[in-house]
């Protein structure tokens, strides 16, 4: 009787095709599919037809026994050829299938597992495995290892964000449930969840911070949430500094402190896409912002991407923007909360490049090269092609991009 080798963690995911199963194993998508849904996850991969072709090409580059095992477990092959393919080599379906899973996920020492992932998304395989490859050893591909680290970092940020969202929703539901007259019995552990509130007098480590925000708080010597609330609760502390942080970095920390209830909600809110005309500013100041080509709040954030001192200096060079206008801007922004979505507060490879805090000029140049996400920027920076690699086509932008990627923890 044949043992069912289909992975337990993949059951119930509704993976209808052979290529979907192969891609799920190679990229470790099981948990992400459960959270986001199959359609959302596979939307970032090639179309089904192309994905099927890529899967076939990938298996053509594998050891024959491994490719056969994958087709047997994930495909529709029967056992009629087991003796010819497996028994003749003194191999079992179980051992070959496990080796194939390791090859796809890049967990075999000496194998650059990323070659199969690249093949599955359409890139060419740089070398073909042969029977002596494992014995002789293959030089580890450092670039592939770095790429895997970035993928894992992105996964950590993604699941941390999902955890925080789930906890917030649980607390909201518990509040709604307890407001009912006929209170049902709550699941075990919900009391502890409800009690998990941030202690405003406690350590800043109670809150999950993005990489960059954590660095800023540590460098500033802030150990308690009381210190953070006192400092970030007054916008003048930003306006009067020179190069401590940028407006984006300030706004991200403030947004997280407000989300956790450490800071109260502001009197007014402004979204990144909101036009600056929504701010309660005088006509003279609004005209100055218009001359500086600051149309919306996102432009305003980018204007201060080099810090408050550089931002105010640039503003003073704008016609009509004197000290009175600058003071009016600061006093107005004290009353506003700049709303930043979590995908930008906690940047991942799928986040927009806006999350890396580029100035206006750099944002225009990134758009010119159609670089929209952090992942696309990382790929462009690592591209060695002299005609498409960012280091060759725009060295200034490349240097700035590398600085921002390092600042936000995407590269070392």
C-alpha positions in Angstrom: 0.0 0.0 0.0 1.5 3.3 -1.1 2.0 6.1 1.6 0.4 9.4 0.8 3.4 11.8 0.6 1.4 15.0 -0.1 2.5 17.6 2.6 -0.1 18.0 5.4 0.5 21.8 5.6 -0.6 22.1 1.9 -3.8 20.3 2.3 -6.9 22.5 2.2 -5.2 25.2 0.2 -7.1 24.4 -3.0 -4.0 24.2 -5.1 -5.5 22.8 -8.3 -2.6 22.6 -10.6 0.8 21.0 -10.5 2.6 24.4 -11.1 0.8 26.0 -8.1 2.0 23.2 -5.8 5.6 23.4 -7.1 5.7 27.3 -6.7 4.1 27.0 -3.2 6.9 24.6 -2.1 9.7 26.6 -3.7 8.8 30.0 -2.2 7.3 28.7 1.1 3.9 30.3 0.4 1.8 28.0 2.6 1.2 30.4 5.5 0.9 33.4 3.2 -1.8 31.6 1.1 -3.8 30.9 4.3 -3.6 34.5 5.3 -4.1 36.3 2.0 -5.8 33.8 -0.1 -4.5 31.9 -3.2 -5.6 34.5 -5.7 -3.8 37.4 -4.0 -0.6 35.5 -3.5 -0.3 34.1 -7.1 -1.2 37.5 -8.5 2.5 38.4 -8.1 3.7 35.5 -10.2 3.4 34.9 -14.0 0.0 33.9 -15.5 -1.1 30.3 -15.0 -0.1 29.3 -18.6 3.4 30.7 -18.2 3.8 29.4 -14.7 3.0 25.9 -16.0 5.7 26.2 -18.8 8.2 27.5 -16.2 7.5 24.6 -13.9 8.2 22.1 -16.7 11.4 23.8 -17.6 12.5 23.8 -14.0 11.9 20.1 -13.6 13.9 19.5 -16.8 16.9 20.9 -15.1 16.5 18.7 -12.0 17.8 15.2 -11.2 15.6 12.8 -13.1 14.5 10.9 -9.9 13.6 14.2 -8.1 11.6 15.5 -11.1 9.8 12.1 -11.3 9.0 12.1 -7.6 7.5 15.6 -7.8 5.3 14.6 -10.8 4.2 11.5 -8.9 3.2 13.3 -5.7 2.0 16.7 -7.1 1.1 15.6 -10.6 -1.0 12.8 -12.1 1.7 10.2 -12.8 0.9 6.6 -11.8 3.3 4.1 -10.2 3.8 2.1 -13.4 7.3 3.5 -14.0 8.5 3.3 -10.4 10.6 0.2 -11.1 12.3 1.7 -14.1 13.1 5.1 -12.6 13.4 4.4 -8.9 14.1 0.7 -8.1 16.7 0.5 -10.8 18.7 3.2 -8.9 17.9 1.6 -5.5 15.9 4.7 -4.5 12.4 5.1 -2.9 9.7 7.5 -3.8 9.8 8.9 -0.3 13.6 9.7 -0.3 13.4 11.2 -3.8 10.4 13.4 -3.0 12.1 14.7 0.1 15.3 15.5 -1.8 13.2 17.3 -4.4 11.5 19.4 -1.8 14.9 20.4 -0.4 16.2 21.3 -3.8 13.2 23.5 -4.6 13.4 25.3 -1.2 17.2 25.7 -1.4 17.9 23.7 1.8 20.5 21.3 0.4 24.1 22.2 1.3 26.1 23.0 -1.8 23.0 23.7 -3.9 22.1 27.2 -4.9 18.4 26.6 -4.4 17.5 30.0 -5.8 18.2 28.8 -9.3 15.0 26.8 -9.3 13.0 29.8 -7.9 14.4 32.0 -10.6 13.4 29.4 -13.2 9.9 29.2 -11.8 9.4 33.0 -12.3 10.9 32.9 -15.8 14.7 33.6 -15.4 17.1 31.2 -17.0 18.9 28.5 -15.0 22.6 29.3 -14.9 23.7 25.7 -14.7 22.3 22.2 -15.0 22.5 19.7 -12.1 24.3 16.5 -12.7 24.8 13.3 -10.7 28.2 14.5 -9.4 27.2 17.9 -8.3 26.3 17.0 -4.8 29.5 14.9 -4.3 31.9 17.5 -5.8 30.2 20.4 -4.1 29.1 23.6 -5.7 30.3 27.0 -4.7 27.6 28.8 -2.6 26.0 31.7 -4.4 26.3 34.7 -2.0 23.9 36.8 -3.9 21.3 34.0 -3.6 21.9 33.7 0.1 21.4 37.5 0.4 18.2 37.3 -1.5 16.9 34.6 0.8 17.7 36.7 3.8 15.8 39.6 2.3 12.8 37.3 1.7 12.9 36.1 5.3 13.1 39.7 6.6 10.1 40.6 4.5 8.2 37.5 5.9 9.0 38.6 9.5 7.7 42.1 8.9 4.6 40.7 7.1 3.7 38.3 9.9 4.5 40.9 12.7 2.1 43.2 10.9 -0.6 40.6 10.6 -0.2 39.7 14.3 -0.7 43.3 15.3 -3.7 43.6 13.1 -5.2 40.4 14.5 -4.7 41.5 18.1 -6.3 44.9 17.4 -9.3 43.3 15.8 -9.7 40.9 18.7 -9.7 43.7 21.2 -12.3 45.6 19.2 -14.5 42.5 19.0 -14.1 41.9 22.7 -15.2 45.4 23.5 -18.3 44.9 21.3 -19.1 41.6 22.8 -18.9 42.9 26.4 -21.3 45.7 25.5 -24.0 43.1 24.8 -26.5 42.1 27.5 -26.4 38.4 26.9 -22.6 38.0 27.2 -21.5 34.7 25.7 -18.7 32.6 27.1 -15.4 33.9 25.7 -12.6 31.6 24.4 -9.8 30.7 26.7 -7.0 33.2 26.6 -9.1 36.2 25.6 -8.8 37.8 29.0 -5.1 37.9 28.6 -5.3 39.4 25.2 -7.7 42.0 26.4 -5.3 42.8 29.3 -2.4 43.2 26.9 -2.3 47.0 26.8 0.8 49.1 26.4 2.0 50.5 29.7 2.6 54.2 29.1 5.2 54.2 31.9 6.9 51.1 30.7 9.7 50.4 28.2 9.6 51.2 24.5 10.3 47.5 23.8 6.6 46.8 24.5 5.9 48.1 21.0 7.0 46.4 17.8 9.0 49.0 15.9 10.2 49.1 12.3 13.9 48.8 11.9 14.6 52.5 11.2 12.3 53.7 14.0 14.0 51.4 16.5 17.4 52.8 15.5 16.2 56.4 16.0 14.8 55.7 19.4 18.0 53.9 20.6 20.2 56.6 19.2 18.1 59.2 21.1 18.6 57.2 24.3 14.8 56.8 24.8 14.1 53.9 27.0 10.5 54.5 28.2 7.3 55.3 26.4 6.9 58.4 28.6 10.1 59.8 27.1 8.9 59.1 23.6 5.5 60.6 24.3 6.9 63.8 25.7 9.4 64.2 22.8 7.2 63.1 19.9 4.1 64.8 21.3 5.4 68.2 20.4 6.1 68.9 16.7 8.4 71.8 17.7 11.0 69.2 18.8 11.2 68.2 15.1 11.2 71.7 13.7 14.0 72.9 15.9 16.4 70.0 15.3 19.0 70.0 12.5 19.7 66.5 11.2 18.2 64.2 13.9 15.6 62.7 11.7 13.4 63.4 8.6 9.8 64.4 8.6 8.9 60.9 7.4 10.8 59.2 10.2 9.1 61.5 12.7 5.7 60.9 11.3 6.1 57.1 11.3 7.0 57.0 15.0 4.2 59.4 15.9 1.7 57.2 13.9 2.8 54.1 15.8 2.6 55.8 19.2 -1.0 57.0 18.4 -1.9 53.5 17.2 -0.8 52.1 20.5 -2.7 54.7 22.5 0.5 56.3 23.9 -0.3 59.6 22.2 -3.8 61.0 21.9 -5.4 61.4 18.5 -4.8 64.8 16.9 -7.5 67.4 16.3 -7.2 67.0 12.5 -5.9 64.3 10.1 -4.1 64.5 6.8 -3.5 61.6 4.5 -0.4 61.3 2.2 -2.6 62.0 -0.9 -4.3 64.9 0.7 -3.6 68.3 -0.9 -1.8 70.8 1.2 -4.7 73.2 0.6 -6.5 71.0 3.2 -4.2 72.4 5.9 -5.5 75.5 7.7 -2.8 77.8 6.3 -2.9 81.4 5.2 -3.0 82.3 1.5 0.6 83.5 1.5 1.9 80.3 2.9 -0.2 78.2 0.5 1.2 80.1 -2.4 4.7 79.5 -1.2 4.1 75.8 -1.0 2.7 75.9 -4.5 5.9 77.6 -5.8 7.9 74.9 -4.1 5.9 72.3 -6.1 4.5 70.9 -2.9 1.0 69.7 -4.0 0.1 67.1 -1.4 1.3 65.8 2.0 3.5 63.3 0.4 5.4 66.1 -1.4 5.8 67.9 1.9 7.3 64.8 3.5 9.7 64.4 0.6 10.7 68.1 0.9 12.1 67.3 4.4 13.8 64.1 3.4 17.2 65.5 4.3 16.1 66.7 7.7 14.4 69.8 9.2 17.3 72.1 8.9 17.8 71.5 5.1 14.0 71.6 4.6 13.6 75.0 6.3 16.6 76.3 4.4 15.0 75.3 1.1 11.7 76.7 2.1 13.3 80.1 2.9 14.6 80.3 -0.7 11.0 80.1 -2.0 9.6 83.5 -2.8 7.1 84.6 -0.1 8.1 82.0 2.4 9.6 84.0 5.2 10.0 83.2 8.9 6.3 84.0 9.6 5.2 81.4 7.0 7.5 78.8 8.3 6.3 79.4 11.9 2.7 79.1 10.7 3.4 75.8 9.0 5.0 74.4 12.2 2.1 75.6 14.4 -0.4 74.1 11.9 1.3 70.7 11.7 1.3 70.5 15.5 -2.5 70.1 15.2 -2.4 67.5 12.5 -1.9 63.8 12.4 -0.3 62.5 9.2 -1.9 59.2 8.5 0.6 56.6 7.2 -0.6 53.1 6.3 1.0 50.1 8.0 2.6 48.8 4.8 4.7 52.0 4.7 5.3 52.2 8.4 6.6 48.7 8.3 8.2 48.4 4.9 8.5 45.1 3.1 9.8 44.2 -0.4 6.2 44.8 -1.6 5.9 48.3 -0.1 6.2 51.4 -2.3 9.5 53.1 -2.5 7.9 56.0 -0.7 8.5 54.0 2.5 12.3 54.5 2.0 12.0 58.3 2.4 13.4 59.6 -0.9 13.3 63.3 -1.7 11.2 64.8 -4.5 13.9 64.6 -7.1 14.8 61.0 -6.4 11.1 60.0 -6.4 10.8 61.5 -9.9 13.8 59.6 -11.1 12.6 56.3 -9.6 9.3 56.8 -11.4 11.2 57.5 -14.7 12.8 54.0 -14.4 9.4 52.5 -13.4 10.7 51.4 -10.0 7.6 51.4 -7.8 8.4 48.9 -4.9 11.2 48.3 -2.5 11.7 44.8 -4.1 12.0 46.3 -7.6 14.6 48.8 -6.3 16.6 46.0 -4.7 16.6 44.1 -7.9 17.6 47.2 -9.9 20.5 47.9 -7.6 21.8 44.3 -7.8 21.4 44.2 -11.6 24.9 43.7 -13.2 23.7 44.4 -16.7 25.5 47.5 -18.1 22.4 48.6 -19.9 19.7 48.1 -17.3 21.6 48.0 -13.9 20.9 51.1 -11.8 24.6 51.4 -10.9 25.4 52.0 -14.6 22.4 53.9 -15.9 22.1 56.3 -12.9 25.0 56.1 -10.5 23.8 59.0 -8.3 20.4 57.4 -7.8 22.1 54.1 -7.2 24.3 55.5 -4.4 21.3 57.2 -2.8 19.2 54.0 -3.1 21.9 51.9 -1.5 22.0 54.3 1.4 18.3 54.2 2.0 18.1 50.4 1.6 20.8 50.1 4.3 19.1 52.7 6.5 15.9 50.7 6.5 17.5 47.3 7.0 17.2 45.8 3.6 20.9 45.4 3.1 23.9 45.3 5.4 
